[in-house]
Amino acid sequence: MVFEKNYKIQLTDDAFRRADEAPDEKFYAIPRFTSHIDLYAIEAVTEIYRQYIPENTAVLDLMSSLLSHLPEEIHYQRVVGLGMNAREMANNKQLTDSLVHDLNINPILPFGNNDFGAGLICVSIDYLVQPVAVLKEMGRVLKSKSPLIITYSNRFFETKATAAWLSLSDDQRAYLIKSFLTEAGCFEDIELMDRSPKAADPLFAVVARVV
Ligand SMILES: C[S@@+](CC[C@H](N)C(=O)[O-])C[C@H]1O[C@@H](n2cnc3c(N)ncnc32)[C@H](O)[C@@H]1O
């Protein structure tokens, strides 16, 4: 199912405020060896990855943790995780490399131009206080035509999600993400999808390609 509404998202001055404005390092210091969405929603994420990411691609899993949800049967050249907790990523069996990097302190990605062929941001975009700067960086480190796959559900750490995210409905959040991608200025073919399984966590995706 695709989205047919066309919400115009207006951001207020406090759009990127959060209830917990302490450094993210504090919140993520203790590892959470858990999944953040249920099994059926994870399967929906995996199916999108299967559909959009060719084998032997170098993948960047931004805002990574214990699970990357990539299909097991597909071989990737490498899967690099960037997140806040080293132990979570060390236990992620799909990552070939990982690094701790706070995107809310420094949105500049520590990678070269065109280093990757696919980018993932799974159930995490709601925590970014400079999402457009981060997405611009994804446009730089991903090769032209690479897919950037942003997925989200209705579960999140409420105190760490931005005011903009909390103020919107599930549908409207897809348009918020689309507006970030448009403002970043380096994405095309933006698709909005509802891949929610029945009687499980909902699962929405916004997929775009680097120009
Ligand atoms: C809800 S978890 C999702 C983890 C993983 N993507 C998944 O699908 O299970 C949110 C993740 O965002 C990452 N994150 C939160 N704030 C961040 C920041 N300021 N910079 C980088 N990563 C951040 C954390 O490391 C955390 O693992």
The ligand as a Gaussian input file, in Angstrom:
#p B3LYP/6-31G(d) Opt

LIG

0 1
 C       15.209000       2.080000      18.561000
 S       16.912000       1.770000      18.325000
 C       16.947000       1.037000      16.697000
 C       18.171000       0.233000      16.446000
 C       18.219000      -0.528000      15.120000
 N       18.269000       0.367000      13.983000
 C       17.082000      -1.509000      14.989000
 O       16.399000      -1.499000      13.962000
 O       16.881000      -2.319000      15.918000
 C       17.534000       3.403000      18.037000
 C       18.997000       3.428000      17.745000
 O       19.364000       4.758000      17.341000
 C       20.693000       4.995000      17.713000
 N       20.840000       6.416000      18.009000
 C       20.064000       7.152000      18.832000
 N       20.537000       8.410000      18.931000
 C       21.642000       8.464000      18.158000
 C       22.589000       9.463000      17.874000
 N       22.500000      10.663000      18.450000
 N       23.605000       9.172000      17.023000
 C       23.720000       7.946000      16.473000
 N       22.844000       6.944000      16.711000
 C       21.829000       7.185000      17.548000
 C       20.934000       4.151000      18.972000
 O       22.214000       3.603000      18.946000
 C       19.862000       3.087000      18.925000
 O       20.408000       1.826000      18.779000

